[in-house]
Amino acid sequence: MGFNCGIVGLPNVGKSTLFNALTATQAAQAANYPFCTIEPNVGRVAVPDPRLDKLAAIASSAKIINTQLEFVDIAGLVKGASKGEGLGNQFLANIREVDAIAHVLRCFEDGDVTHVSGGVDPVRDAEIVETELMLADLDSLEKRLPNLEKRAKGGDKEAAAEAPVVAKALAALRDGKPAREADLTAEELPVFARLQLITAKPMMYVLNVEEASAATGNKHSAAAAEYAKKRGMPSVVISAAIEAEVAQLAPEDQGDYLSSLGLKETGLARVVHAGYQLLDLVTFFTVGPKEARAWTVRREAKAPEAAGVIHTDFEKGFIRAETIAYDDYITLNGEAGARDAGKLRLEGKEYAVKDGDVFHFRFNV
């Protein structure tokens, strides 16, 4: 599993169309009226990685298994959602469960598609949604803090550690900032993570433009990209309409179609790249005659943690990792060539995984 990404935004910005295209399904009903997504839809997609095909070709692998990315399509939020407007807090609860947030902003003009706020202004839309997310966190923490302070005075060590962190997060929220901008020490970060605040989650912006602007963007996406940059967040220009068309094509036809539009890769690939950057993830591989497989782990994870992604027994009984860098595996035409050239390394428990590492784990349980 790569990572779990919640798709949020105002109604009619293209969330469900994008979800359908990315997952190549029609699981989410895309319709021109607010709240057409009644329950959060979940779809898993294979993360595109051309390196995996090259590894499989060298190893003559019978199967290729990509790592998975999970998208959760969450119903459109509206102004007042934190107070129960629209479909209210049930959808805010869905956002708390994801690893990252993909905030879809409408950056296209279309008189046939109603805009809930009356006109296209992605920066305004971003501020509406983010204000609701901050208000939801604010309400949650204001209810939590008095009890924490009471328990802390009674000698509860866990509450004593949590109360000052909650107070700092509240200070940021009351100042109109997301919780992730709270002034926290390194020691407080693990406590902060356990609070499961919506505005603590990493966020990227998906700027949904019309087909003609997919390669270059437009004035709306430029304004939204500048807004994202000022907030230190990645943004991706994408046309949900084009992604819907690409999803219907055979894989061998997709490249030519994208090239005709001036695009080098699908929107899915760009969203994945942005998501991996956002969460600081890397990919490692296992390769053999049965299968070539990609796996995802956090950057700088130690070798036993990577082994545990495959199976918990691998982590518990970890002995060492036979490791080949991706470039060496390709250049030397596989494991045997890498071994002969002295490029197959034996790494221990303290080895930090590098993007593209090809592993064979040795373990004993």
TARABEL-V226417 format. One record per helix or strand of 3 or more residues. SS is the DSSP state (~ for helix, > for strand). FROM is the first residue (numbers start at 1). TO is the last residue. If there is no record, write none. Layout:
# TARABEL-V226417
SS:FROM:TO / SS:FROM:TO
This chain:
# TARABEL-V226417
>:4:8 / ~:15:23 / >:41:46 / ~:50:59 / >:63:65 / >:68:73 / ~:81:83 / ~:89:96 / >:100:106 / ~:122:153 / ~:157:174 / ~:179:181 / ~:186:194 / ~:198:200 / >:202:208 / ~:211:213 / ~:219:230 / >:235:238 / ~:240:247 / ~:251:260 / ~:267:279 / >:281:287 / >:291:298 / ~:303:310 / ~:312:316 / >:318:324 / ~:326:331 / ~:335:340 / >:345:347 / >:358:363
